């Protein structure tokens, strides 16, 4: 069943984004009487579509129970990448349960995002996360934000891991087994070529633990999918 996130609820009626109405009418070609699921404030509702004077009205039929699997909150801290790679990370990361995407510049970052374009970029990335959340039947949409001041990253709560190309002994498997009591796991991923030694030392002093992902070198867009999958496996009941 198709799922949408509502922006507003008035009594027994939901209001969606304009693109959602277009999707219902033009893409899905739904008719009066068709049912959809609507998520509002973390709750799922079974709803019915009605056409009133050619306008779509979303009426609540009943609230549904959905118990999401309990995993630690996953925060991915990433460099700016080319749009195609960013899209893959946002979409697949959302499907795998990432709760927050934080984008930040690093010394070896190739792609730059001008401050004047930040709002339009975040709007686009958030839309990708919303669509992926609907497709994967989530009840929440990940937060997407840009953090240009690396000093602010030291204030993150929970377990803080930095994917290192220098560290060889501390693997992600070992660290997760020894830190299974954390509610939040922050994963910092470097650009092509990895972090510089100065960056790794800086973040290590700020509470991040260097972690090895093994002997094979993965593409940047592969690492978030790899890490998110590991966390889901490790904490799945």
Secondary structure, DSSP 8 states (H G I E B T S, - for coil): --EEE-SEEETTEEE--HHHHHIIIIIS---TT-EEEEEETTEEEEEEEEEETTEEEEEEEEEE--------EEEEEE----HHHHHHHHHHHHHTT--EEEE---TT------GGGHHHHHHHHHHHHHHHHHHTT-SS--EEEE---GGGGGG--SEEEEE-SS--S-BHHHHHHH-TT-SEEEEE---TT---HHHHHHHHHTT-EEEB--SS---HHHHHHHHHHHHHHHH--
